[in-house]
Amino acid sequence: MPALQPRSPAASLPVQRRRRGAAADLAEALAARIGGEVRFDPASRALYATDLSIYRQVPIGVVIPKDVADVEATVEACRARDVPILGRGCGTSLSGQTCNVAVVIDFSKYMNRILAIDPDGRRARVQPGVINDQLRNAAKKYGLTFAPDPATHAYCTLGGNIGNNSCTHGDGRQDRRQCRGTRHSDL
Ligand SMILES: Cc1cc2nc3c(=O)[nH]c(=O)nc-3n(C[C@H](O)[C@H](O)[C@H](O)COP(=O)(O)OP(=O)(O)OC[C@H]3O[C@@H](n4cnc5c(N)ncnc54)[C@H](O)[C@@H]3O)c2cc1C
């Protein structure tokens, strides 16, 4: 049976150097392809290492896409290198959902517009970074609402609502009434 050796911190240095090199290569490839922000610096990575939970995982880097083409290019570049990706809205999750060793894609800064509301069809087309209250306020004038209503409705995004399968902060009766016969894509 092989004897167990004490773990030497120096032993992991080559691995760390290789990872840093691969991350720098990915950042360079992304910066050349996308119009949005590519942030792989230590300060940005520290900023995105937490959400509203107790967890902390420093991401590989952060991409803040300006449009769908940026998202597609990011997914493609990460997939080609076998690098995990993680979507992020406003990071109000309570269980570490937005913390991981991955390339974090932050939809809240630029991809936050309501594209169309169709009151007759009770549908809205939105970008994933739209804030929950923005959609609810816009739908109000048609006598409609968007049922998921977390306590963080003033900050959380539609992408995060769907990612977390969010529900209301009340006793649930409002959700059940509003959700009857609707899907997330419905108003
Ligand atoms: C004080 C407090 C009260 C809360 N009350 C409630 C409540 O009443 N009900 C409730 O349901 N939740 C509640 N939450 C949790 C949280 O606020 C909600 O779940 C909210 O919907 C998360 O939205 P977000 O934009 O912050 O998403 P994030 O935290 O940024 O992301 C949530 C999940 O969605 C994924 N995601 C985000 N955007 C995308 C995207 N574009 N594409 C793919 N995946 C994406 C993320 O990877 C993550 O897994 C509360 C949190 C706090 C701090």
The ligand as an SDF file (V2000), in Angstrom:
LIG
                    3D

 53 58  0  0  0  0  0  0  0  0999 V2000
  -34.4880   38.8090    1.5530 C   0  0  0  0  0  0  0  0  0  0  0  0
  -34.7820   37.8280    0.4260 C   0  0  0  0  0  0  0  0  0  0  0  0
  -36.0880   37.4100    0.2260 C   0  0  0  0  0  0  0  0  0  0  0  0
  -36.3830   36.4890   -0.8140 C   0  0  0  0  0  0  0  0  0  0  0  0
  -37.6730   36.1070   -0.9960 N   0  0  0  0  0  0  0  0  0  0  0  0
  -37.9840   35.2250   -1.9820 C   0  0  0  0  0  0  0  0  0  0  0  0
  -39.3480   34.8480   -2.2030 C   0  0  0  0  0  0  0  0  0  0  0  0
  -40.2680   35.3290   -1.5540 O   0  0  0  0  0  0  0  0  0  0  0  0
  -39.5920   33.9400   -3.1710 N   0  0  0  0  0  0  0  0  0  0  0  0
  -38.5930   33.4050   -3.9390 C   0  0  0  0  0  0  0  0  0  0  0  0
  -38.8650   32.6130   -4.8430 O   0  0  0  0  0  0  0  0  0  0  0  0
  -37.2890   33.7650   -3.7610 N   0  0  0  0  0  0  0  0  0  0  0  0
  -36.9700   34.6650   -2.8040 C   0  0  0  0  0  0  0  0  0  0  0  0
  -35.6600   35.0600   -2.6490 N   0  0  0  0  0  0  0  0  0  0  0  0
  -34.6130   34.5000   -3.5190 C   0  0  0  0  0  0  0  0  0  0  0  0
  -34.3460   35.3290   -4.7930 C   0  0  0  0  0  0  0  0  0  0  0  0
  -34.4590   36.7240   -4.5430 O   0  0  0  0  0  0  0  0  0  0  0  0
  -35.3220   34.9920   -5.9170 C   0  0  0  0  0  0  0  0  0  0  0  0
  -35.3090   33.5960   -6.1570 O   0  0  0  0  0  0  0  0  0  0  0  0
  -35.0780   35.7430   -7.2310 C   0  0  0  0  0  0  0  0  0  0  0  0
  -36.0230   35.3140   -8.2040 O   0  0  0  0  0  0  0  0  0  0  0  0
  -33.6790   35.5830   -7.8120 C   0  0  0  0  0  0  0  0  0  0  0  0
  -33.5360   36.5040   -8.8730 O   0  0  0  0  0  0  0  0  0  0  0  0
  -32.0980   37.0920   -9.2730 P   0  0  0  0  0  0  0  0  0  0  0  0
  -32.2350   37.9930  -10.4530 O   0  0  0  0  0  0  0  0  0  0  0  0
  -31.4240   37.6850   -8.0950 O   0  0  0  0  0  0  0  0  0  0  0  0
  -31.3830   35.7410   -9.7220 O   0  0  0  0  0  0  0  0  0  0  0  0
  -29.9100   35.1940   -9.4390 P   0  0  0  0  0  0  0  0  0  0  0  0
  -29.7350   34.9960   -7.9610 O   0  0  0  0  0  0  0  0  0  0  0  0
  -28.9160   36.0590  -10.1190 O   0  0  0  0  0  0  0  0  0  0  0  0
  -29.9940   33.8070  -10.1810 O   0  0  0  0  0  0  0  0  0  0  0  0
  -30.8950   32.7990   -9.7680 C   0  0  0  0  0  0  0  0  0  0  0  0
  -30.6780   31.5190  -10.5790 C   0  0  0  0  0  0  0  0  0  0  0  0
  -31.0790   31.7430  -11.9280 O   0  0  0  0  0  0  0  0  0  0  0  0
  -29.9980   31.5190  -12.8250 C   0  0  0  0  0  0  0  0  0  0  0  0
  -30.0660   32.5430  -13.8720 N   0  0  0  0  0  0  0  0  0  0  0  0
  -30.1670   33.8850  -13.7150 C   0  0  0  0  0  0  0  0  0  0  0  0
  -30.2700   34.4900  -14.9020 N   0  0  0  0  0  0  0  0  0  0  0  0
  -30.2160   33.5190  -15.8320 C   0  0  0  0  0  0  0  0  0  0  0  0
  -30.2630   33.5060  -17.2510 C   0  0  0  0  0  0  0  0  0  0  0  0
  -30.4120   34.6250  -17.9610 N   0  0  0  0  0  0  0  0  0  0  0  0
  -30.1550   32.3170  -17.8890 N   0  0  0  0  0  0  0  0  0  0  0  0
  -30.0350   31.1610  -17.1950 C   0  0  0  0  0  0  0  0  0  0  0  0
  -29.9970   31.1120  -15.8430 N   0  0  0  0  0  0  0  0  0  0  0  0
  -30.0820   32.2700  -15.1740 C   0  0  0  0  0  0  0  0  0  0  0  0
  -28.7340   31.6310  -11.9690 C   0  0  0  0  0  0  0  0  0  0  0  0
  -27.6760   30.8500  -12.4950 O   0  0  0  0  0  0  0  0  0  0  0  0
  -29.2360   31.0560  -10.6490 C   0  0  0  0  0  0  0  0  0  0  0  0
  -29.2110   29.6540  -10.6860 O   0  0  0  0  0  0  0  0  0  0  0  0
  -35.3460   35.9790   -1.6340 C   0  0  0  0  0  0  0  0  0  0  0  0
  -34.0260   36.4280   -1.4270 C   0  0  0  0  0  0  0  0  0  0  0  0
  -33.7590   37.3400   -0.4120 C   0  0  0  0  0  0  0  0  0  0  0  0
  -32.3390   37.8140   -0.2140 C   0  0  0  0  0  0  0  0  0  0  0  0
  1  2  1  0
  2  3  1  0
  2 52  2  0
  3  4  2  0
  4  5  1  0
  4 50  1  0
  5  6  2  0
  6  7  1  0
  6 13  1  0
  7  8  2  0
  7  9  1  0
  9 10  1  0
 10 11  2  0
 10 12  1  0
 12 13  2  0
 13 14  1  0
 14 15  1  0
 14 50  1  0
 15 16  1  0
 16 17  1  0
 16 18  1  0
 18 19  1  0
 18 20  1  0
 20 21  1  0
 20 22  1  0
 22 23  1  0
 23 24  1  0
 24 25  2  0
 24 26  1  0
 24 27  1  0
 27 28  1  0
 28 29  2  0
 28 30  1  0
 28 31  1  0
 31 32  1  0
 32 33  1  0
 33 34  1  0
 33 48  1  0
 34 35  1  0
 35 36  1  0
 35 46  1  0
 36 37  1  0
 36 45  1  0
 37 38  2  0
 38 39  1  0
 39 40  1  0
 39 45  2  0
 40 41  1  0
 40 42  2  0
 42 43  1  0
 43 44  2  0
 44 45  1  0
 46 47  1  0
 46 48  1  0
 48 49  1  0
 50 51  2  0
 51 52  1  0
 52 53  1  0
M  END
$$$$
